[in-house]
Amino acid sequence: MTSTGWLQTLLFFVLVLALTKPVGVYLFRVFEAGTQPLPRILGPIERSLLRLCGVRREQEQTWGQYTVALLAFSLLGVVILYALQRLQHLLPLNPRGLPAVGPALAFNTAASFVSNTNWQSYAGESTLSYATQMVGLTWQNFVSAASGLGVALALARGLTRRPGPEGRKTLGHFQVDLVRGTLYVLLPLSFVAALFFASQGVLQNLAPYRELTTVEGVKQTLAFGPVASQEAIKMLGTNGGGFFNANSAHPFENPTPLTNLVQLLLVFLLPAGLTHTYGKMTGDTKQGWVLFAAMSVLFFVGAGASYAAESQSNPALAAAQVLQHGNLEGKEARFGVAASSLFATVTTDASCGAVNAMHDSFTALGGLVPLVNMQLGEVIFGGVGAGLYGILVMAVLAVFIAGLMVGRTPEFLGKKIEAREMKLAMLYVLVFPLVILCMSAVGVALPQGTSSLNNAGPHGLSEVLYAFTSGVANNGSAFAGLNANTPFWNLGLGVSMLAGRFLMMVPVMALAGSLLNKKVVAPGPGTFPTEGVLFTGLLVSVVLVVGALTFFPALSLGPIVEHFLGAAGKVY
């Protein structure tokens, strides 16, 4: 480890901290203030889109109506994206004449992008046409992120809205949140980011692929395409799906250390800003800063552990007495160990899934960090929207535990947390490990699963565990030592991604509806404060204990035992 490497991490965090408040204020104005930015320019567009959908802005929905609208819209997205892939050979903007995508892979990709996972069992430049990339994948990058924003806001409204004389039953309107999130937030920020990336050398064209002869005299096909526009929303929407198979390790997607830094900032920009938006919705911004502080503590623990692990020599090369300056296998020289470790931490903290290095080549403990980041439940900043509603569910659990300790009915923002709320919170918490562990068990028990592994022993188990964790956590990154483009893996991961997205969104919406109409109780002597250092520590502890108790047995058989075998000179 070097001081320069630590300075990179600190610089990144300082920039995130500086942007959190202005972004949060802007999001609050877009969704909650009643007067959106640029009303003369964007206002008519918003009204036209809502009129086209048959929606009036003043209309709102109950939690059930909001959830049905979300699920119906997502199901339609799966069908359309599946059809685009199956018919791409008949559509324009296909200069390579790429054939139709196979049924299992098309389902996997459709489920992946609609669920904001962006797992890729294919090489984008040799599988999908320009039309599929732009019309299908990029569109879903926008609307899946906007959908997550809507669910987070719905839960925040359930917590912060006060019941009126006749009781309040509505949490907003899905189509209104979807349109505003896309029109006022994702599109303008992505436009600016795309221009920046193009100025730094990221490709943006519709040119046909070019056949070249290398200096060794070998023929090579150079892939082109509309990369910068997809790169912007890929990072901003915490999507992660790359235009190229190498993702952000490819020089056409991420050419310089500066673009690398900006990509990292885009990943945390909206999740961090949403914590301040939530604080403003409560009327006490300290509530938002507590969430930000808890996320930051977990981020620094992961970043430090990853950097420390990757600064060590690769055990296999050390056993061969090869001189090393950190574990550089699978990393781009233009980024090095520090930036690669930071990228791996950020992308798995925020369920983004973009990668600038091969996680399969990390040391055992270096690979453990991104795996644990995801298994903590997408709460370390998390995906756009998903991070906020995930940490709020953990906050409900923390408040309940605090209430038990002082012998009082727990309260959160003056609303009592009772049996129904705890059942919904625990349903949210239990769906996540249930799907991951059950599917991982199937993956290592059936030959259809193990036949795709490139490694035996504990590292092979880590690859399976990482794949299903990445799918259910809607992350999309991979160890990359697993051939996932088989019917078993395409279908299994596709189902896992949909379960991890929508089976967890439904209890969140039900929790929002349950909290919405509760009476607000004035704080008393036994009320546990939720805006101080003590609650921050309790919240961090709850997140760690829930993740550790659930996944430690599986982790101990994978990356942990691999680390000790490597230390003993036995490397798989």
C-alpha positions as CSV (number, residue, x, y, z in Angstrom):
1,M,0.0,0.0,0.0
2,T,1.2,3.5,-0.8
3,S,0.2,7.0,0.3
4,T,-0.8,7.8,-3.3
5,G,-3.2,4.8,-3.3
6,W,-4.9,6.0,-0.1
7,L,-5.1,9.6,-1.4
8,Q,-7.0,8.3,-4.4
9,T,-9.6,6.8,-2.1
10,L,-9.8,9.9,0.1
11,L,-10.1,12.2,-3.0
12,F,-13.0,10.1,-4.3
13,F,-14.8,10.2,-1.0
14,V,-14.3,13.9,-0.5
15,L,-15.8,14.5,-3.9
16,V,-18.8,12.3,-3.1
17,L,-19.3,14.1,0.2
18,A,-19.2,17.5,-1.5
19,L,-21.8,16.4,-4.1
20,T,-24.2,14.7,-1.7
21,K,-26.1,17.8,-0.5
22,P,-26.5,19.6,-3.8
23,V,-27.7,16.4,-5.5
24,G,-30.0,15.6,-2.6
25,V,-31.5,19.1,-2.7
26,Y,-32.0,18.8,-6.5
27,L,-33.7,15.4,-6.1
28,F,-36.0,16.8,-3.4
29,R,-37.0,19.6,-5.7
30,V,-37.8,17.2,-8.6
31,F,-39.9,14.8,-6.6
32,E,-41.2,16.6,-3.5
33,A,-41.1,20.4,-3.7
34,G,-44.0,20.8,-6.2
35,T,-42.0,23.0,-8.5
36,Q,-39.6,21.1,-10.8
37,P,-36.5,22.6,-12.4
38,L,-36.7,24.3,-15.8
39,P,-40.5,24.4,-15.9
40,R,-40.7,26.2,-19.2
41,I,-38.5,23.7,-21.0
42,L,-39.1,20.4,-19.3
43,G,-42.5,21.1,-18.0
44,P,-44.3,20.8,-21.3
45,I,-42.4,17.5,-22.1
46,E,-43.5,16.1,-18.7
47,R,-47.1,17.0,-19.2
48,S,-47.1,15.6,-22.7
49,L,-45.6,12.2,-21.6
50,L,-48.1,11.9,-18.7
51,R,-51.0,12.8,-20.9
52,L,-49.8,10.1,-23.3
53,C,-50.0,7.7,-20.4
54,G,-53.4,9.0,-19.4
55,V,-52.0,10.2,-16.0
56,R,-52.7,13.5,-14.2
57,R,-49.8,14.7,-12.0
58,E,-52.1,15.4,-9.0
59,Q,-53.3,11.8,-9.0
60,E,-51.7,9.4,-6.6
61,Q,-51.8,5.7,-5.9
62,T,-52.1,3.4,-2.9
63,W,-49.1,1.1,-2.2
64,G,-50.9,-1.8,-4.0
65,Q,-51.7,0.3,-7.1
66,Y,-48.1,1.6,-7.2
67,T,-46.7,-2.0,-6.9
68,V,-49.0,-3.3,-9.6
69,A,-48.0,-0.5,-12.0
70,L,-44.3,-1.2,-11.3
71,L,-44.6,-4.9,-11.9
72,A,-46.7,-4.5,-15.1
73,F,-44.3,-2.0,-16.5
74,S,-41.3,-4.3,-15.7
75,L,-43.0,-7.4,-17.2
76,L,-43.7,-5.4,-20.4
77,G,-40.0,-4.4,-20.4
78,V,-38.9,-8.1,-20.2
79,V,-41.2,-9.0,-23.1
80,I,-40.1,-6.1,-25.4
81,L,-36.3,-6.6,-24.7
82,Y,-36.6,-10.4,-25.3
83,A,-38.4,-9.7,-28.6
84,L,-35.7,-7.2,-29.7
85,Q,-33.0,-9.8,-29.2
86,R,-34.8,-12.5,-30.9
87,L,-35.6,-10.3,-33.9
88,Q,-32.4,-8.3,-34.2
89,H,-31.3,-10.0,-37.4
90,L,-34.4,-8.5,-39.1
91,L,-33.9,-5.0,-37.7
92,P,-31.7,-2.1,-38.9
93,L,-28.5,-0.9,-37.3
94,N,-26.9,-4.3,-37.5
95,P,-23.7,-3.7,-39.6
96,R,-22.2,-7.0,-38.6
97,G,-25.3,-9.0,-39.6
98,L,-25.4,-10.6,-36.1
99,P,-27.9,-13.4,-35.8
100,A,-30.8,-13.6,-33.4
101,V,-29.9,-14.2,-29.7
102,G,-30.8,-17.7,-28.4
103,P,-33.9,-18.1,-26.3
104,A,-32.2,-18.8,-22.9
105,L,-29.6,-16.1,-23.4
106,A,-32.3,-13.6,-24.5
107,F,-34.4,-14.3,-21.4
108,N,-31.3,-13.9,-19.2
109,T,-30.4,-10.6,-20.7
110,A,-34.0,-9.3,-20.6
111,A,-34.3,-10.2,-16.9
112,S,-30.9,-8.8,-16.2
113,F,-31.4,-5.3,-17.6
114,V,-35.1,-4.9,-16.5
115,S,-34.0,-5.8,-12.9
116,N,-31.1,-3.3,-13.1
117,T,-28.6,-6.2,-12.7
118,N,-27.0,-6.1,-16.1
119,W,-25.3,-9.5,-15.7
120,Q,-23.9,-10.4,-19.1
121,S,-23.4,-14.0,-20.2
122,Y,-22.3,-12.7,-23.6
123,A,-19.7,-10.5,-25.3
124,G,-21.7,-7.4,-26.3
125,E,-19.6,-6.4,-29.3
126,S,-20.1,-9.8,-30.9
127,T,-23.6,-10.7,-29.8
128,L,-25.9,-7.6,-29.9
129,S,-26.6,-5.2,-32.7
130,Y,-26.4,-1.4,-32.4
131,A,-30.2,-1.4,-32.4
132,T,-30.5,-3.9,-29.5
133,Q,-27.8,-2.0,-27.5
134,M,-29.4,1.4,-28.0
135,V,-33.1,0.8,-28.1
136,G,-33.2,-2.2,-25.7
137,L,-30.4,-2.1,-23.2
138,T,-29.9,1.7,-22.9
139,W,-33.6,2.3,-22.5
140,Q,-33.8,-0.3,-19.7
141,N,-30.7,1.4,-18.1
142,F,-32.8,4.5,-17.7
143,V,-36.2,3.1,-16.7
144,S,-34.9,0.4,-14.3
145,A,-33.0,3.1,-12.4
146,A,-36.0,5.4,-12.4
147,S,-38.1,2.5,-11.1
148,G,-35.7,2.0,-8.1
149,L,-35.9,5.8,-7.4
150,G,-39.7,5.5,-7.2
151,V,-39.7,2.7,-4.7
152,A,-37.2,4.5,-2.5
153,L,-39.3,7.6,-2.5
154,A,-42.5,5.6,-1.8
155,L,-40.9,4.1,1.3
156,A,-39.6,7.5,2.4
157,R,-43.1,9.0,1.9
158,G,-44.6,6.2,4.0
159,L,-42.2,7.1,6.8
160,T,-42.4,10.9,6.6
161,R,-46.0,11.7,5.6
162,R,-48.4,12.5,8.4
163,P,-51.9,11.2,8.3
164,G,-54.7,13.8,7.7
165,P,-58.1,14.0,9.3
166,E,-59.5,11.3,7.1
167,G,-56.3,9.3,6.8
168,R,-53.8,9.3,3.9
169,K,-53.7,6.2,1.7
170,T,-51.5,7.3,-1.2
171,L,-47.7,7.2,-1.8
172,G,-47.3,9.0,-5.0
173,H,-47.8,7.8,-8.6
174,F,-45.5,5.3,-10.3
175,Q,-45.7,6.8,-13.8
176,V,-45.1,10.4,-12.4
177,D,-42.0,9.2,-10.5
178,L,-40.8,7.3,-13.5
179,V,-41.1,10.2,-15.9
180,R,-39.6,12.7,-13.5
181,G,-36.7,10.5,-12.6
182,T,-35.9,9.9,-16.3
183,L,-36.6,13.4,-17.6
184,Y,-35.2,15.6,-14.8
185,V,-32.5,13.5,-13.4
186,L,-31.1,10.6,-15.5
187,L,-31.3,12.1,-19.0
188,P,-29.6,15.5,-18.3
189,L,-26.9,14.1,-16.1
190,S,-26.2,11.3,-18.6
191,F,-26.1,13.8,-21.5
192,V,-23.4,15.8,-19.7
193,A,-21.4,12.7,-18.7
194,A,-21.6,11.3,-22.3
195,L,-20.2,14.5,-23.7
196,F,-17.3,14.3,-21.1
197,F,-16.6,10.7,-21.9
198,A,-16.6,11.4,-25.7
199,S,-14.2,14.3,-25.1
200,Q,-11.8,11.9,-23.3
201,G,-11.7,9.3,-26.0
202,V,-14.6,7.0,-25.3
203,L,-16.1,5.9,-28.7
204,Q,-19.4,7.3,-29.9
205,N,-20.3,6.4,-33.5
206,L,-22.3,4.1,-35.7
207,A,-19.5,3.0,-37.9
208,P,-19.1,-0.6,-39.1
209,Y,-16.5,-2.7,-37.5
210,R,-13.0,-2.4,-39.0
211,E,-10.7,-5.2,-40.1
212,L,-7.0,-4.4,-39.2
213,T,-3.7,-6.1,-39.4
214,T,-1.6,-5.9,-36.2
215,V,2.1,-5.4,-36.0
216,E,2.5,-9.1,-35.6
217,G,0.7,-9.6,-39.0
218,V,-2.5,-11.0,-37.4
219,K,-5.9,-10.0,-38.6
220,Q,-8.1,-8.3,-36.0
221,T,-11.6,-7.0,-35.9
222,L,-11.9,-3.6,-34.2
223,A,-15.3,-3.0,-32.7
224,F,-17.0,0.4,-32.9
225,G,-20.3,1.7,-31.7
226,P,-22.3,4.2,-29.6
227,V,-20.3,3.6,-26.4
228,A,-20.1,7.0,-24.6
229,S,-23.9,7.4,-24.4
230,Q,-24.3,3.9,-22.9
231,E,-21.3,4.4,-20.6
232,A,-22.9,7.4,-19.0
233,I,-26.2,5.8,-17.9
234,K,-24.4,2.5,-17.2
235,M,-22.6,4.2,-14.3
236,L,-25.1,6.8,-13.3
237,G,-28.0,4.3,-13.1
238,T,-25.7,1.8,-11.3
239,N,-26.4,-0.6,-14.2
240,G,-23.0,-1.8,-15.0
241,G,-23.5,-3.6,-18.4
242,G,-20.7,-2.8,-20.7
243,F,-20.8,-2.3,-24.5
244,F,-17.7,-4.4,-24.7
245,N,-17.0,-7.7,-23.0
246,A,-14.1,-6.3,-21.0
247,N,-16.4,-3.6,-19.6
248,S,-14.6,-0.6,-18.0
249,A,-11.3,-2.4,-18.4
250,H,-11.6,-1.7,-22.2
251,P,-9.8,1.4,-23.3
252,F,-12.8,2.4,-25.6
253,E,-15.0,2.5,-22.5
254,N,-12.6,3.8,-19.8
255,P,-9.4,5.1,-21.4
256,T,-7.8,7.2,-18.6
257,P,-7.5,7.5,-14.8
258,L,-9.6,10.6,-15.1
259,T,-12.5,8.8,-16.8
260,N,-12.1,6.1,-14.2
261,L,-12.6,8.6,-11.4
262,V,-15.6,10.2,-13.0
263,Q,-17.2,6.7,-13.5
264,L,-16.7,6.0,-9.8
265,L,-18.3,9.3,-8.9
266,L,-21.3,8.7,-11.2
267,V,-21.9,5.3,-9.4
268,F,-22.2,6.9,-5.9
269,L,-23.8,10.2,-7.1
270,L,-27.5,9.4,-6.8
271,P,-27.4,6.9,-4.0
272,A,-25.4,9.3,-1.8
273,G,-27.7,12.3,-2.8
274,L,-30.8,10.3,-1.9
275,T,-29.8,10.1,1.7
276,H,-29.9,13.9,1.9
277,T,-33.2,13.9,0.0
278,Y,-34.6,11.6,2.7
279,G,-33.3,13.9,5.4
280,K,-35.2,16.8,3.8
281,M,-38.3,14.8,3.6
282,T,-38.2,14.1,7.3
283,G,-37.7,17.8,8.1
284,D,-34.4,17.0,9.8
285,T,-31.4,16.6,7.6
286,K,-29.5,14.8,10.4
287,Q,-31.6,11.8,9.7
288,G,-30.1,11.6,6.2
289,W,-26.6,12.2,7.4
290,V,-26.9,9.3,9.8
291,L,-27.6,7.0,6.9
292,F,-24.8,8.5,4.9
293,A,-22.4,8.0,7.9
294,A,-23.4,4.4,8.3
295,M,-22.8,3.7,4.6
296,S,-19.5,5.5,4.7
297,V,-18.2,3.5,7.6
298,L,-19.0,0.3,5.7
299,F,-17.5,1.7,2.5
300,F,-14.1,2.5,4.2
301,V,-13.9,-0.9,5.8
302,G,-14.4,-2.6,2.4
303,A,-12.1,-0.2,0.5
304,G,-9.3,-0.6,3.1
305,A,-9.6,-4.4,3.2
306,S,-9.6,-4.7,-0.6
307,Y,-6.6,-2.5,-1.0
308,A,-4.7,-4.2,1.7
309,A,-5.4,-7.7,0.3
310,E,-4.5,-6.7,-3.3
311,S,-1.3,-5.0,-2.2
312,Q,0.0,-8.4,-1.2
313,S,1.8,-10.8,-3.5
314,N,-0.2,-13.5,-5.3
315,P,0.5,-16.7,-3.4
316,A,1.0,-18.8,-6.5
317,L,3.6,-16.4,-7.9
318,A,5.2,-15.9,-4.5
319,A,5.6,-19.7,-4.2
320,A,7.4,-19.6,-7.6
321,Q,9.7,-16.8,-6.2
322,V,8.5,-14.2,-8.7
323,L,9.1,-10.6,-7.6
324,Q,5.8,-8.7,-7.3
325,H,4.6,-5.3,-6.3
326,G,1.1,-6.2,-5.3
327,N,-1.3,-8.5,-7.1
328,L,-1.3,-7.1,-10.7
329,E,-2.8,-10.2,-12.3
330,G,-6.0,-9.3,-14.1
331,K,-5.6,-5.6,-13.7
332,E,-5.0,-2.8,-16.2
333,A,-1.6,-1.1,-15.8
334,R,-3.1,2.3,-16.4
335,F,-5.1,1.9,-13.2
336,G,-2.9,-0.2,-11.0
337,V,-3.7,-1.9,-7.7
338,A,-5.2,1.1,-5.8
339,A,-7.7,2.2,-8.5
340,S,-8.7,-1.4,-9.3
341,S,-9.3,-2.2,-5.6
342,L,-11.3,1.0,-5.2
343,F,-13.4,0.3,-8.3
344,A,-14.2,-3.3,-7.2
345,T,-15.3,-1.9,-3.8
346,V,-17.5,0.9,-5.2
347,T,-19.1,-1.3,-7.9
348,T,-20.2,-3.9,-5.4
349,D,-21.1,-1.4,-2.7
350,A,-23.5,0.3,-5.2
351,S,-24.8,-2.8,-7.0
352,C,-23.4,-1.4,-10.2
353,G,-21.5,-4.4,-11.5
354,A,-19.2,-2.6,-13.9
355,V,-15.6,-3.8,-13.5
356,N,-12.2,-2.4,-14.5
357,A,-10.3,-5.6,-13.4
358,M,-11.0,-9.3,-13.3
359,H,-12.3,-10.2,-9.9
360,D,-11.5,-13.8,-10.5
361,S,-7.8,-12.8,-10.4
362,F,-8.0,-11.1,-7.0
363,T,-6.5,-12.7,-4.0
364,A,-8.8,-14.8,-1.9
365,L,-9.4,-12.0,0.6
366,G,-9.5,-9.4,-2.2
367,G,-12.3,-11.4,-3.8
368,L,-14.0,-11.8,-0.4
369,V,-14.6,-8.1,-0.1
370,P,-16.8,-7.5,-3.2
371,L,-18.7,-10.8,-2.3
372,V,-19.4,-9.5,1.3
373,N,-20.3,-6.1,0.0
374,M,-23.1,-7.6,-2.0
375,Q,-24.2,-10.0,0.7
376,L,-24.8,-7.2,3.1
377,G,-27.9,-6.5,1.1
378,E,-27.2,-3.7,-1.3
379,V,-27.1,-1.1,1.6
380,I,-23.6,0.4,1.2
381,F,-24.9,3.3,-0.9
382,G,-26.5,0.6,-3.0
383,G,-28.2,0.9,-6.4
384,V,-30.2,4.0,-7.4
385,G,-33.1,3.9,-5.0
386,A,-32.4,0.3,-3.9
387,G,-29.7,1.5,-1.5
388,L,-32.0,3.9,0.3
389,Y,-34.9,1.6,0.7
390,G,-32.4,-1.2,1.7
391,I,-30.8,0.8,4.5
392,L,-34.2,2.1,5.7
393,V,-35.4,-1.5,6.2
394,M,-32.2,-2.1,8.2
395,A,-33.0,1.1,10.2
396,V,-36.4,-0.3,11.0
397,L,-34.7,-3.4,12.3
398,A,-32.2,-1.3,14.3
399,V,-35.0,0.7,15.9
400,F,-36.9,-2.5,16.8
401,I,-33.8,-3.9,18.5
402,A,-33.2,-0.6,20.3
403,G,-36.9,-0.7,21.5
404,L,-36.4,-4.2,22.9
405,M,-33.3,-3.1,24.8
406,V,-35.2,-0.2,26.6
407,G,-38.4,-2.2,27.1
408,R,-40.6,0.1,24.9
409,T,-42.6,-0.2,21.7
410,P,-40.0,0.9,19.1
411,E,-40.7,4.1,17.2
412,F,-39.2,5.5,14.0
413,L,-39.8,9.1,13.2
414,G,-42.6,9.0,15.7
415,K,-44.3,6.0,14.1
416,K,-44.6,2.8,16.1
417,I,-42.9,-0.2,14.6
418,E,-45.3,-3.1,15.4
419,A,-45.8,-6.8,14.4
420,R,-46.9,-6.1,10.8
421,E,-43.9,-3.9,10.0
422,M,-41.4,-6.4,11.5
423,K,-42.9,-9.2,9.5
424,L,-42.5,-7.2,6.3
425,A,-39.0,-6.2,7.2
426,M,-38.0,-9.7,8.0
427,L,-39.6,-11.0,4.8
428,Y,-37.4,-8.5,2.9
429,V,-34.3,-9.7,4.8
430,L,-35.0,-13.4,4.4
431,V,-35.8,-13.5,0.7
432,F,-32.3,-12.4,-0.1
433,P,-30.2,-15.2,1.5
434,L,-32.9,-17.8,0.8
435,V,-32.6,-17.4,-3.0
436,I,-28.8,-17.0,-3.0
437,L,-28.0,-20.0,-0.8
438,C,-30.7,-22.3,-2.3
439,M,-29.6,-21.6,-5.9
440,S,-25.9,-21.9,-5.0
441,A,-26.6,-25.3,-3.5
442,V,-28.3,-26.4,-6.7
443,G,-25.4,-25.0,-8.7
444,V,-22.8,-27.0,-6.9
445,A,-24.9,-30.2,-6.7
446,L,-25.9,-30.6,-10.3
447,P,-23.5,-31.4,-13.2
448,Q,-25.2,-28.7,-15.3
449,G,-23.8,-26.2,-12.8
450,T,-20.3,-27.6,-12.0
451,S,-19.6,-28.3,-15.7
452,S,-19.2,-24.6,-16.3
453,L,-16.6,-24.1,-13.6
454,N,-13.0,-23.4,-14.6
455,N,-11.7,-24.0,-11.1
456,A,-12.0,-26.7,-8.5
457,G,-12.1,-26.6,-4.7
458,P,-13.0,-23.5,-2.7
459,H,-12.4,-21.1,-5.6
460,G,-14.9,-23.0,-7.7
461,L,-17.4,-22.7,-4.8
462,S,-16.6,-18.9,-4.6
463,E,-17.4,-18.6,-8.3
464,V,-20.9,-20.2,-7.9
465,L,-21.6,-18.2,-4.7
466,Y,-20.5,-15.0,-6.4
467,A,-22.6,-15.6,-9.5
468,F,-25.9,-16.1,-7.6
469,T,-25.0,-13.4,-5.0
470,S,-24.4,-11.0,-7.9
471,G,-27.7,-11.9,-9.6
472,V,-29.9,-11.7,-6.5
473,A,-28.2,-8.5,-5.3
474,N,-28.8,-7.0,-8.8
475,N,-25.1,-6.3,-9.1
476,G,-24.1,-8.0,-12.3
477,S,-20.3,-8.3,-11.8
478,A,-18.8,-11.8,-12.0
479,F,-15.7,-13.7,-11.0
480,A,-15.4,-14.4,-14.7
481,G,-14.1,-17.9,-14.2
482,L,-17.5,-19.3,-14.8
483,N,-19.0,-20.1,-18.2
484,A,-22.5,-18.8,-17.6
485,N,-23.8,-19.0,-21.2
486,T,-25.5,-22.4,-20.8
487,P,-29.2,-23.1,-20.5
488,F,-28.8,-23.9,-16.8
489,W,-27.0,-20.7,-15.9
490,N,-29.0,-18.4,-18.1
491,L,-32.3,-19.6,-16.8
492,G,-31.2,-20.0,-13.2
493,L,-29.5,-16.6,-13.0
494,G,-32.4,-15.0,-14.9
495,V,-34.9,-16.2,-12.3
496,S,-32.6,-15.2,-9.5
497,M,-32.3,-11.7,-10.8
498,L,-36.0,-11.2,-11.1
499,A,-36.5,-12.6,-7.6
500,G,-33.9,-10.4,-6.1
501,R,-35.5,-7.3,-7.6
502,F,-39.2,-7.8,-7.3
503,L,-39.7,-10.2,-4.4
504,M,-37.8,-7.7,-2.3
505,M,-39.6,-4.6,-3.8
506,V,-43.1,-5.9,-2.9
507,P,-42.4,-6.1,0.9
508,V,-40.8,-2.7,0.8
509,M,-44.0,-1.2,-0.8
510,A,-46.2,-3.1,1.7
511,L,-44.0,-1.7,4.5
512,A,-44.5,1.8,3.1
513,G,-48.2,1.4,3.0
514,S,-48.3,0.0,6.5
515,L,-46.3,3.0,7.9
516,L,-48.2,5.6,5.9
517,N,-51.3,6.0,8.0
518,K,-49.8,5.5,11.5
519,K,-50.3,8.2,14.0
520,V,-47.2,10.2,15.0
521,V,-46.3,9.8,18.6
522,A,-44.4,12.6,20.4
523,P,-40.9,11.5,21.6
524,G,-40.7,10.4,25.2
525,P,-38.0,9.6,27.8
526,G,-37.6,6.1,26.3
527,T,-37.5,7.1,22.7
528,F,-34.3,6.0,21.0
529,P,-32.8,8.9,19.0
530,T,-32.2,8.1,15.4
531,E,-30.0,11.1,14.4
532,G,-26.8,10.6,16.4
533,V,-23.6,8.6,16.5
534,L,-25.1,5.9,18.7
535,F,-27.8,5.0,16.1
536,T,-25.1,5.1,13.4
537,G,-23.1,2.5,15.3
538,L,-26.2,0.4,15.9
539,L,-27.2,0.5,12.3
540,V,-23.8,-0.6,11.1
541,S,-23.8,-3.4,13.6
542,V,-27.2,-4.7,12.5
543,V,-26.1,-4.7,8.8
544,L,-22.9,-6.6,9.7
545,V,-24.5,-9.1,12.0
546,V,-27.4,-9.9,9.6
547,G,-24.9,-10.5,6.8
548,A,-22.3,-12.3,8.9
549,L,-24.6,-14.7,10.5
550,T,-26.3,-15.6,7.3
551,F,-23.4,-16.1,4.9
552,F,-20.4,-16.8,7.1
553,P,-20.7,-20.7,6.8
554,A,-20.7,-20.5,3.0
555,L,-17.9,-17.9,3.0
556,S,-15.8,-20.1,5.3
557,L,-15.9,-22.9,2.7
558,G,-15.0,-20.6,-0.2
559,P,-12.7,-17.6,-0.1
560,I,-11.7,-17.9,3.6
561,V,-10.5,-21.5,3.3
562,E,-8.9,-20.6,0.0
563,H,-6.9,-17.9,1.8
564,F,-5.5,-20.3,4.3
565,L,-4.8,-22.9,1.6
566,G,-2.9,-20.3,-0.3
567,A,-0.9,-19.3,2.8
568,A,0.0,-23.0,3.1
569,G,1.2,-23.1,-0.5
570,K,-1.8,-25.0,-1.8
571,V,-3.4,-23.0,-4.6
572,Y,-6.4,-24.1,-6.7
